[in-house]
Structure formats: structure tokens, C-alpha cells
């Protein structure tokens, strides 16, 4: 298992998983435009995590 790293500035090509509640995400949209963002609310992580590509570098925003 890879170590968890705290990243404040994702690199181009990194995929970001936004785990915030949909209301929070709507009220404060991400200003990141150079990365793919997957909206996956925290309450759906358990049932949807296996659908993520494990070969990709993924970052979560809390």
C-alpha cells in the first residue's frame, strides 16, 4: 500500500476525488481547472471506491 501524502497543489494529470457533501461542493466549487475532478461524496465511498482506477494517482479533498 502506498503512503498517504498531503498535497496542496496537485500536478497536471492528477485526478482529484471531491468527497465533500454535494451541498458543500455546490456552495464552494473547486477553482482547479487543470485536473479531472471526480465527485464522490463521503457517504458513497464504500460502495463506489472499487470503481476507481487503482493504477491512477488519486487525491481526495476534504
Secondary structure, 3 states (H helix, E strand, C coil): CCCCCCCCCCCCCCEEEECCCHHHHHHCCCCCCCCEEEECCHHHHHHHHHHCCCCCCEEEEC
